[in-house]
């Protein structure tokens, strides 16, 4: 996964800055492999966490009952979690500014 994130070159900590923005309703459709969707998600979050990429997880699920597992995804990748309905542009801009300053 290292090379696929940046093209041909691996990520260089301290030199490269990336921001992953995941926008989803958190509802699983199909898995990537033979395992469950949750197993696939856990495996991907471990890979992302290992890369040290800054992340924003934006939950677009609407309605009273929230079945999304996106808060756990955000926690697993050490990202910031926001519900889109409660999102404030100033919070996102502040997070991006913080990443750029690194």
C-alpha positions as CSV (number, residue, x, y, z in Angstrom):
1,X,0.0,0.0,0.0
2,X,2.9,2.3,0.6
3,X,3.7,2.9,-3.1
4,X,0.1,3.1,-4.1
5,X,-0.6,6.1,-1.9
6,X,2.0,8.3,-3.5
7,X,2.4,6.8,-6.9
8,X,5.8,5.3,-7.3
9,X,7.6,6.7,-4.3
10,X,7.0,5.7,-0.7
11,X,5.8,8.3,1.9
12,X,8.7,10.1,3.6
13,X,7.7,11.0,7.1
14,X,8.6,14.6,7.9
15,X,8.7,15.5,4.2
16,X,5.3,14.6,2.8
17,X,2.0,15.8,4.2
18,X,-1.2,14.0,3.3
19,X,-4.8,14.4,4.3
20,X,-7.2,11.5,3.8
21,X,-10.9,12.7,3.7
22,X,-13.3,9.8,4.0
23,X,-16.9,10.7,3.3
24,X,-19.4,7.8,3.8
25,X,-22.7,6.9,5.3
26,X,-20.9,4.1,7.0
27,X,-23.2,1.4,5.7
28,X,-21.3,-1.6,4.3
29,X,-22.3,-2.9,0.9
30,X,-19.8,-5.6,0.0
31,X,-16.4,-6.6,1.2
32,X,-13.2,-6.3,-0.7
33,X,-12.2,-10.0,-0.2
34,X,-13.6,-13.2,1.1
35,X,-13.9,-11.8,4.7
36,X,-16.6,-9.6,6.2
37,X,-16.9,-5.9,5.5
38,X,-16.0,-5.2,9.1
39,X,-12.8,-7.4,8.8
40,X,-11.8,-5.6,5.6
41,X,-12.4,-2.2,7.2
42,X,-10.3,-3.2,10.2
43,X,-7.4,-4.4,8.0
44,X,-7.5,-1.1,5.9
45,X,-7.6,1.0,9.0
46,X,-4.5,-0.8,10.4
47,X,-2.7,-0.1,7.1
48,X,-3.7,3.6,7.1
49,X,-2.7,4.0,10.8
50,X,0.7,2.5,10.1
51,X,1.3,5.1,7.4
52,X,0.6,8.0,9.8
53,X,-1.7,9.8,7.3
54,X,-3.8,12.6,8.8
55,X,-7.4,11.9,8.4
56,X,-10.9,13.4,8.5
57,X,-13.9,11.1,8.6
58,X,-17.1,12.7,7.5
59,X,-20.3,10.7,8.3
60,X,-23.1,11.5,5.9
61,X,-25.6,9.1,7.4
62,X,-28.9,11.0,8.1
63,X,-31.8,10.1,10.3
64,X,-32.6,9.4,13.9
65,X,-31.0,6.0,14.1
66,X,-27.2,6.0,13.3
67,X,-25.9,2.5,12.6
68,X,-22.6,3.8,11.2
69,X,-19.3,2.3,12.4
70,X,-17.4,5.4,11.2
71,X,-16.6,6.7,14.7
72,X,-14.7,3.5,15.3
73,X,-12.9,3.9,11.9
74,X,-11.9,7.5,12.8
75,X,-10.6,6.3,16.2
76,X,-8.7,3.4,14.6
77,X,-6.9,5.6,12.1
78,X,-6.4,8.4,14.7
79,X,-8.6,10.8,12.6
80,X,-11.0,13.5,13.3
81,X,-14.7,12.4,13.1
82,X,-17.5,14.8,12.1
83,X,-21.2,14.2,11.3
84,X,-21.8,16.2,8.1
85,X,-24.9,17.7,9.5
86,X,-22.9,19.2,12.4
87,X,-19.8,20.1,10.4
88,X,-18.4,23.6,10.7
89,X,-16.1,24.8,8.0
90,X,-13.9,26.6,10.6
91,X,-13.1,23.2,12.3
92,X,-12.1,21.6,9.0
93,X,-10.0,24.6,8.0
94,X,-8.3,24.7,11.4
95,X,-7.4,21.0,11.1
96,X,-6.0,21.5,7.6
97,X,-4.0,24.5,8.7
98,X,-2.5,22.4,11.6
99,X,-1.5,19.7,9.1
100,X,0.1,22.2,6.7
101,X,2.1,23.7,9.6
102,X,3.7,20.3,10.4
